[in-house]
Amino acid sequence: MPFSGFPPVLLVDDVPMMAEVVQAILQRLGFEQIDVAADGTAALSLLAERRYGLVISDWNMQPMTGYELLRQIRADRSIREIPFIMMTTQANAECFPNARKAGVNACLIKPFTPAALRESIVSVCRPVRARAS
């Protein structure tokens, strides 16, 4: 499995079915440690407790959006380097330029294929894996 042994992944999505689908894809890709949070506030609590190798977050959530989560992560010296993938629907894709300005590493439009998710993960995590080796 290409991602076995990878640090934990934090998946943030307020739609349980979407979180389950993405989690299943991540497991098929070989990720063994996946934590799920229902919004940015819950994600920040998990980030305070555990070190993650990747955050994959939805854009549109309440009470804290994925964009707000991204900004909080990038403002925190202890976690600002974590690769961050933002996902949203085509209807909200106009948010991606703001996400890029805030420091997102990759953007995905839902629904996406397992291959598209894998490509995004490889593109944002390659430098992290290289440093860890």
HELIX and SHEET records of a PDB file:
HELIX    1   1 PRO A   16  ARG A   28  1                                  13    
HELIX    2   2 GLY A   40  GLU A   49  1                                  10    
HELIX    3   3 GLY A   66  ALA A   75  1                                  10    
HELIX    4   4 GLN A   90  CYS A   95  5                                   6    
HELIX    5   5 PHE A   96  LYS A  101  1                                   6    
HELIX    6   6 PRO A  114  ALA A  132  1                                  19    
SHEET    1   A 5 ILE A  34  ALA A  37  0                                        
SHEET    2   A 5 VAL A   9  VAL A  12  1                                        
SHEET    3   A 5 LEU A  54  ASP A  58  1                                        
SHEET    4   A 5 PHE A  84  THR A  89  1                                        
SHEET    5   A 5 ALA A 106  LYS A 110  1                                        
END                                                                             
